[in-house]
Amino acid sequence: MSVLSYELLGNFLLTGEIAQDMPAFLQRHNHAMTAHHCQQVAAECRQVAASTGVSLVQAEIAGWLHDVSAIFPASERAQIAHALGLEVLAEEERCPMIVHQKLSRLMAQEIFGVTDLLILDAIGCHTTLRAQATLLDKVLFVADKLAWDQPGIPPYDRELRAALAQSLDAATSFFVRYLWDRREALLVIHPWLRAAALERGY
């Protein structure tokens, strides 16, 4: 068991069933709302993946685990990432919330035993995406935006779903463009998002 697992699990025993372990783990850390969001994203991942050829199992696992690091306060995430040996970019120092995708990737691997690199990599870029994104990257990126963690319906919901009805690539490109067109209002422009936008000619 890694130090990270020991500190966060304590005497909590994992069953090996992500759909059981994740809600219990998050509730143990007083994050019932995050558990609900992850459940919604996992379900959305399965729906998005169903028409893409992506494994429904991989998609669902990625959806469940993508926000597991929400147990760490946003203001402390960069410091925690440093302590765990993760690279923290300057933009992530200025907006530590974004570091959660890297922390969630590490937690999925070290605590929940995920070894599938496709799942880990999708978790690791689910907020910003990246250039040369895999199909699973795109599935989780889109599903997370459809099942967002704010009250009400996302302002882009109809347009994103219409794009998804065309293709996964169309939905991915729509949301990258949505963020890119609003980049002046973002706290930071993450290099991975910039790369994903430039790859699409934005």
Secondary structure, 3 states (H helix, E strand, C coil): CCHHHHHHHCCCCCCCCHHHHHHHHHHHCCCHHHHHHHHHHHHHHHHHHHCCCCCHHHHHHHHHHCCHHHHCCHHHHHHHHHHCCCCCCHHHHHCHHHHHHHHHHHHHHHCCCCCCHHHHHHHHCCCCCCCCCCHHHHHHHHHHHHCCCCCCCCCCHHHHHHHHHHCHHHHHHHHHHHHHHCHHHCCCCCHHHHHHHHHCCC
